[in-house]
Amino acid sequence: MCELELEDQLRLLKDGLTELAIEIGDTQISPKSLSLLCLDFEVPVDIRDSWILEFRKLSDIEYEKYSSKEIISIFRNKMQEAFRPAKEFSDLIVFSFIRVISKHLVEELYPLSCLLEIEFSLTADLN
């Protein structure tokens, strides 16, 4: 029996976790794991942690004053401050991060993510 290289082991673990996430209903509109989302977009752990803190700060904004596109843009701008590649994230990717962080880590954002989920599907660029 041959021994798998570390890179192959990690890939199989990630693929297995992704398969399990899909089995429990993971989609871009309703992601189940922030860590898997970060793996998909190569977001380092320290950046992920900083986003959680920034999202917590953003939970105080009066969102009624903004359109869903503007809200997505506010979050994208905050994300790219710590991670330049976030500038290229589609609205759907930014929404995915908002959704998964609000469901598990910054519950104050959950009502906003529910509102965005409804409005987003009608107004945002889904590509």
Secondary structure, 3 states (H helix, E strand, C coil): CCCCCHHHHHHHHHHHHHHHHHHCCCCCCCCCCHHHHHHHCCCCHHHHHHHHHHHHHHCCCCHHHCCHHHHHHHHHHHHHHHCHHHHHCCHHHHHHHHHHHHHHCCHHHHHHHHHHHHHHHHHCCCC
